[in-house]
Amino acid sequence: MTGGSDFLQLDGSRVRRGERTTWLAARLRAAIADGTLPLGARLPATRVLAVELGFSRGTVSEAYRRLADEGLIEARAGAGSTVAARPGGPPPAAAGRAGSSRAITTPTGSPVEAGGGPGRPSVIDLAAGLPDLASFPRAAWLRAERSVLATASARQLGYGPPQGVPELREQLAAWLGRSRGVVAAPDRIVVTSGVSGALSLLAQVLRDRGVDAVALEDPGAEGNRTVLGQWLPRLPPVAVDEHGLDTAALARSGAGAVLVTPAHQYPTGVVLSPARRRSLLAWAASRDGLVIEDDYDAEYRYDRAPVRAVQPLSPQTVAYTASVSKTLAPGLRLGWLVPPDHLREPLVRLRWASDLGSPVLPQLTLARLLAEGVLERHLRAMRARHR
């Protein structure tokens, strides 16, 4: 086994066996991002590249599959795999496949009684929307909090920046980059009161900019519908089928923004297909629309490797949001929002006007847990426990 290939001068001879798929996917992703592999470039056949690198064919196939799931490459029968999109670049136009499946709206968060109002479908509670709270890392949190209290300066105990304390935003930028592929420098991140807080801020800013409708997945999370409905008059439903959100129906909805759960749709669990990802971003680019990506529990996939976020494909048309509600506990009320650059300033102003920002001590404590790798270790334990 040589471990080397003329293709991109890849040398996998020193890559450990269990890390080969991640390494190869990262190298290919980087080559697509910097233009070394331009749009339309053909990748070597999996069998050929596997022989050149001395890897198993399954390793190369899995790396290709991950990039295909992210919408970066496209595999066609008889034509091999070609580069279909570039992270952060303009999305190529792609027609979404129409889907007609409709289902009743389902909730997340607190249980809701069945029975919708006039003109509304009944609501069925499929899940409490909570992680195993008995496994909350109390000892680790307490140690981190004590350390923060022992070392925090007088300045840090004052009013924190409404965007979030720098220590947490720096740790989140690194964490989101390596775990979800999110393009997020610390100064682009806004710390929020969970995903609900992020949606509330976005809805108000969008309304002030003349957007009166945000499309929602159907079926979808009733909690998100309730929050957005406080600020916006129209929330048109868009059907979800086996490929995810029906982007053709989205284009007909007249909405100026859409809320999606592409990595793990709630409640169906379907992953937004590569073609639908490209079509979704093409929709946003064609009408100056906004994609709100709710990455609520991508850490908990058991049928496949987690699919990376949509945001790195088009950071200026996607507002990415997530929280610790599904990883630690919703009672912490800590989340984050990575908006397009043109929305960040009005969002931060609104956060200041609303409540001056999130409490400082929990932010500093979470930053410490991230810096020490506690959250990653906790997630590994939680995956096994939830399985």
Phi, psi and omega per residue, in radians:
M1 nan 2.156 -3.086
T2 -1.443 -0.616 -3.114
G3 1.349 0.087 -3.109
G4 -2.268 2.708 -3.122
S5 -2.502 2.538 3.023
D6 -1.161 -0.481 -3.135
F7 -1.169 1.963 -3.134
L8 1.047 0.243 -3.101
Q9 0.919 0.721 3.140
L10 -1.249 2.359 3.103
D11 -2.315 1.788 -3.113
G12 -1.778 0.307 -3.033
S13 -1.151 -0.455 -3.091
R14 -1.844 0.137 3.140
V15 -1.496 2.250 -3.129
R16 -1.162 2.617 -2.993
R17 -0.970 -0.778 -3.087
G18 -1.273 -0.137 -3.093
E19 -1.931 0.073 -3.004
R20 -1.169 -0.739 -3.119
T21 -1.089 -0.842 -3.136
T22 -1.087 -0.718 3.141
W23 -1.094 -0.823 -3.096
L24 -1.157 -0.745 3.119
A25 -1.066 -0.701 -3.138
A26 -1.156 -0.716 3.134
R27 -1.143 -0.739 3.123
L28 -1.179 -0.715 3.124
R29 -1.066 -0.743 3.131
A30 -1.131 -0.684 3.133
A31 -1.163 -0.605 3.075
I32 -1.222 -0.725 -3.091
A33 -1.122 -0.702 -3.076
D34 -1.577 0.059 3.075
G35 1.538 -0.036 3.068
T36 -1.022 -0.670 2.991
L37 -1.873 1.730 -3.090
P38 -1.332 2.967 3.073
L39 -0.995 2.316 3.138
G40 1.590 -0.179 -3.140
A41 -1.125 2.444 -3.122
R42 -1.644 2.347 3.091
L43 -1.527 2.676 3.091
P44 -1.072 2.686 3.036
A45 -1.037 2.558 -3.101
T46 -1.025 -0.669 -3.138
R47 -1.124 -0.733 -3.115
V48 -1.156 -0.838 -3.108
L49 -1.153 -0.619 3.122
A50 -1.096 -0.754 3.122
V51 -1.112 -0.766 -3.106
E52 -1.127 -0.666 -3.100
L53 -1.508 -0.272 -3.061
G54 1.345 0.402 3.114
F55 -1.738 2.916 2.990
S56 -1.297 2.666 3.110
R57 -1.101 -0.580 3.116
G58 -1.081 -0.607 3.112
T59 -1.110 -0.817 -3.135
V60 -1.174 -0.723 3.136
S61 -1.067 -0.708 3.135
E62 -1.168 -0.672 3.084
A63 -1.100 -0.763 3.095
Y64 -1.094 -0.722 -3.111
R65 -1.092 -0.702 3.127
R66 -1.080 -0.748 3.133
L67 -1.183 -0.599 3.090
A68 -1.173 -0.699 3.103
D69 -1.081 -0.577 3.128
E70 -1.386 -0.138 -3.133
G71 1.480 0.150 -3.089
L72 -1.428 -0.596 3.099
I73 -2.226 2.824 -3.126
E74 -2.318 2.264 3.130
A75 -1.811 2.230 3.114
R76 -2.185 2.416 -3.136
A77 -1.019 2.186 3.104
G78 1.459 -0.175 -3.099
A79 -2.053 -0.072 3.136
G80 1.323 -2.858 -3.103
S81 -1.845 2.314 3.140
T82 -2.249 2.728 3.120
V83 -1.248 2.192 -3.063
A84 -1.934 -0.377 -3.120
A85 -2.754 2.801 3.142
R86 -2.117 2.340 3.122
P87 -0.978 2.174 3.099
G88 1.437 -0.090 -3.115
G89 -1.597 3.010 3.115
P90 -1.170 2.278 -3.089
P91 -1.275 2.384 3.048
P92 -1.213 2.616 3.136
A93 -1.172 2.431 3.109
A94 -2.595 2.341 -3.120
A95 -1.479 2.213 3.085
G96 -1.331 2.631 3.093
R97 -1.473 2.272 -3.105
A98 -1.192 2.523 3.077
G99 -2.352 2.568 -3.064
S100 -2.019 0.032 -3.076
S101 -1.215 2.372 3.083
R102 -2.277 2.597 3.110
A103 -2.575 2.897 -3.136
I104 -1.214 2.623 3.137
T105 -1.262 2.420 -3.116
T106 -2.196 2.680 -2.979
P107 -1.672 2.925 2.899
T108 -2.364 2.805 -3.105
G109 1.536 -2.420 -3.059
S110 -1.198 2.571 3.116
P111 -1.051 2.594 3.138
V112 -2.219 2.486 3.110
E113 -1.195 2.560 3.109
A114 -1.218 2.687 3.090
G115 1.862 1.809 3.105
G116 -1.473 3.018 3.094
G117 -1.389 -3.011 3.114
P118 -1.014 2.284 3.127
G119 1.378 -0.013 3.141
R120 -1.966 2.501 3.083
P121 -1.256 2.825 3.047
S122 -1.127 2.702 3.139
V123 -1.930 2.229 -3.132
I124 -1.996 2.262 -3.127
D125 -1.479 1.857 3.137
L126 -1.602 -0.415 -3.065
A127 -2.776 2.635 3.097
A128 -1.359 -0.245 3.110
G129 1.262 0.467 -3.073
L130 -2.120 2.527 2.958
P131 -1.346 -3.133 3.082
D132 -1.293 1.646 -3.038
L133 -1.196 -0.349 3.078
A134 -1.153 -0.338 -3.128
S135 -1.646 0.125 3.121
F136 -0.943 2.302 -3.069
P137 -1.307 1.257 -3.033
R138 -1.036 -0.788 -3.089
A139 -1.121 -0.768 -3.132
A140 -1.148 -0.724 3.113
W141 -1.082 -0.764 -3.123
L142 -1.105 -0.729 3.105
R143 -1.080 -0.789 -3.129
A144 -1.133 -0.705 -3.129
E145 -1.160 -0.707 3.091
R146 -1.101 -0.704 3.123
S147 -1.116 -0.714 3.114
V148 -1.101 -0.788 -3.126
L149 -1.136 -0.562 -3.124
A150 -1.328 -0.417 -3.014
T151 -2.022 -0.226 -3.079
A152 -1.117 2.406 3.100
S153 -1.391 2.905 3.091
A154 -1.060 -0.631 3.131
R155 -1.101 -0.711 -3.113
Q156 -1.160 -0.417 3.133
L157 -1.506 0.000 3.053
G158 -1.458 -2.858 3.082
Y159 -1.124 2.200 3.119
G160 -1.435 2.877 3.070
P161 -1.089 2.377 -3.140
P162 -1.067 -0.395 3.111
Q163 -1.330 -0.277 -3.073
G164 2.057 2.638 -3.098
V165 -1.181 2.505 -3.101
P166 -1.017 -0.619 -3.101
E167 -1.053 -0.740 -3.140
L168 -1.271 -0.724 -3.125
R169 -1.113 -0.589 3.088
E170 -1.168 -0.754 3.136
Q171 -1.198 -0.675 3.122
L172 -1.133 -0.683 3.138
A173 -1.022 -0.774 3.137
A174 -1.204 -0.749 -3.103
W175 -1.125 -0.814 -3.122
L176 -1.165 -0.611 3.122
G177 -1.121 -0.785 -3.062
R178 -1.477 -0.447 -3.091
S179 -1.657 -0.553 -3.062
R180 -2.212 -0.039 3.131
G181 1.289 0.228 -3.060
V182 -1.237 2.365 3.064
V183 -1.497 1.811 -3.000
A184 -2.665 1.615 2.957
A185 -1.181 2.664 -3.095
P186 -0.920 -0.642 -3.088
D187 -1.334 -0.053 3.087
R188 -1.674 -0.211 -3.035
I189 -1.582 2.386 3.035
V190 -2.036 2.095 3.098
V191 -1.350 2.336 -3.035
T192 -2.242 3.026 3.021
S193 -1.521 1.231 -3.118
G194 1.284 -3.096 3.115
V195 -1.138 -0.633 3.125
S196 -1.052 -0.717 3.091
G197 -1.105 -0.688 3.117
A198 -1.131 -0.755 -3.132
L199 -1.140 -0.667 3.112
S200 -1.091 -0.781 3.103
L201 -1.084 -0.827 -3.117
L202 -1.077 -0.744 -3.109
A203 -1.061 -0.729 -3.130
Q204 -1.193 -0.725 3.125
V205 -1.162 -0.729 3.118
L206 -1.109 -0.748 3.120
R207 -1.045 -0.753 3.134
D208 -1.121 -0.377 3.133
R209 -1.700 0.208 3.039
G210 1.621 0.067 3.098
V211 -1.486 2.096 -3.099
D212 -1.913 0.007 -3.090
A213 -2.512 2.277 2.990
V214 -2.081 2.117 3.139
A215 -1.298 2.558 -3.132
L216 -2.212 2.578 3.060
E217 -1.122 2.503 3.115
D218 -2.337 1.877 0.172
P219 -1.333 2.814 -3.130
G220 -2.815 -3.026 -3.049
A221 -1.419 2.137 -3.129
E222 -1.152 -0.550 3.125
G223 -1.065 -0.737 3.113
N224 -1.125 -0.710 3.113
R225 -1.070 -0.717 -3.118
T226 -1.132 -0.770 -3.124
V227 -1.120 -0.880 -3.094
L228 -1.143 -0.568 -3.137
G229 -1.172 -0.292 3.072
Q230 -1.206 -0.406 -2.998
W231 -2.075 -0.375 -3.005
L232 -2.145 2.470 -3.078
P233 -1.370 -0.430 -3.058
R234 -2.262 2.287 3.088
L235 -2.293 1.285 -3.059
P236 -1.110 2.313 3.099
P237 -1.383 2.478 3.091
V238 -2.196 2.215 -3.034
A239 -1.105 2.610 3.029
V240 -1.985 2.291 3.064
D241 -2.128 -2.804 -3.067
E242 -1.184 -0.193 3.097
H243 -1.810 0.020 -3.113
G244 1.781 -2.712 -3.117
L245 -0.986 2.326 3.109
D246 -1.365 1.720 -3.043
T247 -1.236 -0.439 3.053
A248 -1.153 -0.718 3.089
A249 -1.192 -0.612 3.082
L250 -1.024 -0.763 -3.127
A251 -1.077 -0.475 -3.140
R252 -1.532 -0.141 -3.006
S253 -1.335 -0.394 -3.089
G254 1.369 0.126 -3.118
A255 -1.333 2.615 3.068
G256 -1.669 -0.122 3.111
A257 -2.672 2.844 3.136
V258 -2.522 2.445 3.076
L259 -1.802 2.159 -3.090
V260 -2.306 2.722 3.021
T261 -2.109 1.298 -2.908
P262 -1.248 -0.537 -3.064
A263 -1.356 -0.440 -3.039
H264 -2.885 1.409 -2.969
Q265 -1.038 2.403 3.082
Y266 -1.759 2.190 0.151
P267 -1.824 0.080 -2.984
T268 -1.336 -0.433 -3.096
G269 1.435 -0.017 -3.102
V270 -1.220 2.570 3.057
V271 -1.661 2.343 3.087
L272 -1.077 2.166 -3.037
S273 -1.176 2.765 3.111
P274 -0.977 -0.744 3.138
A275 -1.124 -0.689 3.117
R276 -1.197 -0.616 3.070
R277 -1.028 -0.850 -3.130
R278 -1.116 -0.704 3.132
S279 -1.151 -0.682 3.113
L280 -1.060 -0.801 -3.129
L281 -1.243 -0.582 3.058
A282 -1.133 -0.676 3.066
W283 -1.029 -0.818 -3.118
A284 -1.101 -0.739 -3.119
A285 -1.185 -0.598 -3.044
S286 -1.285 -0.433 -3.073
R287 -2.223 0.297 -3.113
D288 0.969 0.710 -3.118
G289 -1.553 3.016 -3.134
L290 -2.144 2.283 3.009
V291 -1.737 2.100 3.073
I292 -1.732 1.947 -3.073
E293 -1.704 1.913 3.096
D294 -1.620 1.783 -3.083
D295 -1.675 1.093 -2.848
Y296 -1.251 -0.568 -3.107
D297 -2.687 0.716 -3.106
A298 -1.079 -0.316 -3.125
E299 -1.199 -0.340 -3.027
Y300 -1.896 1.191 2.996
R301 -1.952 2.408 -3.125
Y302 -2.133 -0.174 -3.104
D303 -1.676 -0.200 -3.082
R304 -2.930 2.944 3.037
A305 -1.129 2.488 3.127
P306 -0.977 2.367 3.108
V307 -1.440 2.367 -3.105
R308 -1.149 2.844 -3.108
A309 -1.152 2.763 3.055
V310 -1.331 -0.525 -3.006
Q311 -0.876 -0.729 -3.123
P312 -1.116 -0.315 3.096
L313 -1.268 -0.471 -3.089
S314 -2.787 1.304 -3.043
P315 -1.066 -0.373 -3.095
Q316 -1.609 0.011 3.043
T317 -2.170 -0.032 -3.118
V318 -2.066 2.274 2.978
A319 -1.815 1.962 -3.050
Y320 -1.653 2.322 3.103
T321 -2.444 2.547 3.098
A322 -2.803 -3.114 -3.088
S323 -2.783 -3.132 3.047
V324 -1.661 0.143 -3.059
S325 -1.100 -0.566 3.141
K326 -1.713 -0.150 -3.122
T327 -1.853 -0.657 3.107
L328 -1.994 -1.308 3.133
A329 -2.940 2.411 3.116
P330 -1.164 -0.386 -3.136
G331 -1.126 -0.297 3.107
L332 -1.246 -0.443 -3.121
R333 0.922 0.866 3.110
L334 -2.176 2.188 3.062
G335 -2.558 -3.024 -3.118
W336 -2.638 2.720 -3.128
L337 -2.347 2.266 3.047
V338 -1.997 1.616 -3.068
P339 -1.557 2.883 2.932
P340 -1.020 2.684 -3.039
D341 -0.978 -0.666 -3.037
H342 -1.262 -0.199 3.123
L343 -1.766 -0.248 -2.995
R344 -1.083 -0.842 -3.072
E345 -1.072 -0.855 3.100
P346 -1.111 -0.552 3.103
L347 -1.170 -0.741 3.140
V348 -1.174 -0.703 3.094
R349 -1.058 -0.750 3.136
L350 -1.165 -0.669 3.105
R351 -1.071 -0.750 3.112
W352 -1.085 -0.791 -3.094
A353 -1.192 -0.442 -3.092
S354 -1.366 -0.902 -3.054
D355 -2.735 0.269 3.125
L356 1.234 -0.029 3.113
G357 1.959 3.043 -3.108
S358 -1.302 2.674 3.093
P359 -0.968 2.452 -3.010
V360 -1.283 -0.786 -3.027
L361 -1.070 -0.806 3.074
P362 -1.069 -0.607 3.097
Q363 -1.108 -0.806 -3.136
L364 -1.150 -0.595 3.118
T365 -1.178 -0.792 3.103
L366 -1.097 -0.668 3.094
A367 -1.039 -0.705 3.129
R368 -1.150 -0.723 3.125
L369 -1.108 -0.682 3.096
L370 -1.165 -0.763 -3.103
A371 -1.114 -0.583 -3.099
E372 -1.601 0.040 3.108
G373 1.349 0.174 -3.095
V374 -1.147 -0.729 -3.115
L375 -1.100 -0.721 3.135
E376 -1.120 -0.731 3.108
R377 -1.148 -0.680 3.112
H378 -1.101 -0.723 3.131
L379 -1.091 -0.711 3.123
R380 -1.065 -0.717 3.126
A381 -1.188 -0.681 -3.110
M382 -1.195 -0.622 3.107
R383 -1.044 -0.784 3.132
A384 -1.153 -0.705 -3.108
R385 -1.194 -0.752 -3.127
H386 -1.227 -0.519 3.130
R387 -1.003 nan nan
